[in-house]
């Protein structure tokens, strides 16, 4: 992962605009991902096939329960300017009207998401666990599902909810193979037994 740092001590709008401009203009290898994490523009390589398999399985299940006016988007920029962040989650459940009606075209406010799903990659798993979880909580995203393939004790899944400031409450935690119940508005049980390990 490579990074460009912008001084973010002042916290003004111009600084956010500068970060977004760098993010939008970053020269990234095909399939790579650029995010702003705590004021740092970071470039990640394309995720591996197991990572993509998990995201696709979760996306398929989410589509089965969502009404037409909601979408499940891969690699949709989600901005949290107050945390100097613009993340690109593996999946974001956002109303279609927000995606079509938001300016600029490159991202939506993270606060518009009902659920964010992140599948960790070995090179940057700590970002999904700590600063991005805090950012999504700060934005008020009601549910954050972390599929942590690289958890220290083995592959794990954690469902976070009830955000307050920069902190989530753990609603459920388990390991690959367990079933995860996503509460309303989803009312969905995810069987993680199909998730590949490693």
N, C-alpha and C positions, 0 to 999 in steps of 0.2 A: 504494500500500500504506500502511495506517496502522498505528500500533503503540502499545501501552501498555507501559510499563516498570515492572517490580517490582524493588525492590532485591534482588539475589541474591548479596550478599557473604557471607552467613552459611551458606548451603548446608544449611538444615535442612528437615525434613519438612513443617513448617507452611508454610514458604515455597512448597514444591512444591504443597501443597494449595491455597494461595491462587492460584497461577498456574493450576492446573487449573480452579478455580472460575471465574476470570475467563474462561478459554478456553471453558468449557461455557456460560457465560451471555452470551457476546458476541452483540451484535445484528448479524447479517451479512446483506447483500443475498442474495436467492435465487441459489444456485449459487456463491456466494463460499466462500472457504476461510479458516479460522482455524487458525493454528499457533503453537506456542511454540518460538521459535528463540533459544537461548542466553539464556533468561530474559525474552524479549520476546514479548508476544502480538501477532502480526501478522495483518492481514486482507488477503487477496488477492482480486481480482475473479475471476469465472468464467473458466476457460481458454477459448481460442478453438477454433474448429472443427478446425483442423489439429492442434492439441494433442490434442484428443479423438479424432480419427481415429487418430493414432499409438497412443495408449493402448488403443483398442479393438482394433486389429490385433494388438498384442502380447498382449493379454488372450486373444483368440481362439486364438492359437497356443499359449499356455501351457495353456489348458483342454484342448487336444488331447492333451497328454502327462501330465497329472496324474491320480493316482488320486482316487476319490470323497472320500477323507478329507482332501483338501487343497482349499483354495479360493483363487481369485484375486480379491482385493477392491479395488475402487476407493474412494478417499477413506476408508480405515480409519485412525483415529487410532492412531499407533504411538508409544509413550512411551519416552523415555530420561531418567529423572529425574536421573541422575548428570551429564548435560549440560544440565539445565534445558530439556529439549526434548520436545515432543509434535508430531510431524510428521504430515502427511496426504499420504502419497505417492500418486502416480497409480495405482500397483498395488503390492499386497503379497501375496506368496504365504505363506499361514499355514495351519496345520492347523485344520480345522473345529472340532475339540474346544476349541482355545484361544479361538476367536471366540465359541463358544457358552458356554464355561465361565468366561470371565474377568470379574472384577468390578474396577472399575465397567464399566458397559455402554458407556461413551464411547470407550474405547481399549483396546488390547492392548499387552503389552510388546513393544518392537521386537525383542527377542532371540528371540521366537517365530517371526519371519519367516525364510524360507529365501532369498527373493529380494525385493528392493525395486526398483521401476522408477520413476524420475523423468523426466518430460519437461519441459524448461525452458520457462518463460515469459519474455518479454523483460524484464518488470519486476522479476523476482526470480531470474534465472538464477544469480547468484552464491551464493544460499543453497543451491541444489542442488549446486553445485560444491564448496563449502567447508564451512560448518558442518553441513549435513545429511549430507554424506559422512563427516565426522568422527564425527557422532553415530551413524550406522548402523554404522560400524566399531567404535566404543566398545561398542555393544550386541552386537557379535559376529554381525551379519547376514552370512552367508557370501558372498552375491553382491549387488552393487549395480550395476544397469544405468542409466547416465546417457545419456539421449537429449537431446543438447544442440543444440537448434535454433538457438541464438543464440551458439554458440562464435565467438570472435574470428576464427578462420581459416575459418569456414564450418561448416555443420551437421555435427556429429560424434557418434559413439557411443563410449562407453567402458564396458567391463566391468571392474569392480573385484572383488577377492576377497582371500582370506587376510588378514582383518582382524587387526591387532595394536594394542592401545590405541586411539588415535584415527586410525589410518592404515590405508589399504588399499594393496594392491599392484595395479598395473594389469595385468590378465590379457590384455586385448586393447583396441586402440583403432583406429578407422577413421572413415570418412565415410559419409554417406547414400549408399546404393547398394551398400555392402559387405554381406557376409553375416557375421552374428555367431553363433558357436557357443556356446550355453549348456551348460556341463558338467553332469555328474550332480548332482542326480537328474533333470535335465531331458532331456539328450541331444537338444537341439533346435537347429536352425539357423534363425535369423531372417533373412529377406530384407528388407533395409531400402530396397530400390529403390522400394518403394511409398510411402515416407514423403515427404509433401509438404515442400518447402523454403519457409521463410518463414512 
